Amino acid sequence: MTRALFDVHTHFLPPRMMRKVWAYFDEAGPLVGRPWPILYRGSDEERVETLREFGVQHFSALAYAHRPGMAADLNTWTMDFAERTPGCLPSATFFPEPGVPGYVEDVLARGARIFKVHLQVGGYDPREAALDPVWGRLAEARVPVVVHAGSGPVANGFTGPGPFGEVLRRHPGLVAIVAHMGAPEYDGFLELAEEHREVYLDTTMVFTDFFGSPAASLLPRIRKLGLAGRVLLGSDFPNIPYPYEHQLESLERLELGAEWLQAVYWDNAARLFGIEPAA
């Protein structure tokens, strides 16, 4: 593959935690209605090399805390990983808990360039008072946060565009990347992106044969947002049950145009993170 790719939604975790994640997906068939085999289970080094073979020049190491007391240690690991891994964005996470503004400030000082939070797994309200100074600080720093706020695969009380939409209204400068385009509430999250100029959508698993897709009637809006710089390539690598190339094929068969694909594959993320043009 000769094209350059910038994948904003990939996962690298401490080995013990990654094994637990894979074990969860091994047992996740009843949850999603079908088996979920993880295709890319090699070492960190092997998986980085696999991404490079696909043409991925820049990627993330997204971790997310799902209970108190996890985030600071995860941040140490993911930041260390980025330091030793060319092309990896220094990545971090946070959770609504005592001390969260302090460790977020610490990891920002260390150079974090992207955060990840998972409202669906964490089961918490993004409007919690403990998080208000964090959202404000990230908006001030203009550091993007990937937010899994959609209700897939299983809704809880704080998923959907409503709760996170309130956060955006409180912090209109917050740079947010909505994971999975907000599946399955595609229309609602498209509206948030259209209303808030700092909201982006990532393509993670969307349009693949395994995952749900937005209605065809939404494609013109998705094309417009992509050409405006607001749709980014994401994959969920390595936690995907199909070859990495299938994500790309699923986007190409939309026939939204070469300009749109170039924007999604590279230009939009490179502009957001201040990366030089692809070699």
Order of alpha helices (4+ residues) and beta strands (2+ residues): beta-alpha-alpha-alpha-beta-alpha-beta-alpha-beta-alpha-alpha-beta-alpha-beta-alpha-beta-alpha-beta-alpha-alpha-alpha
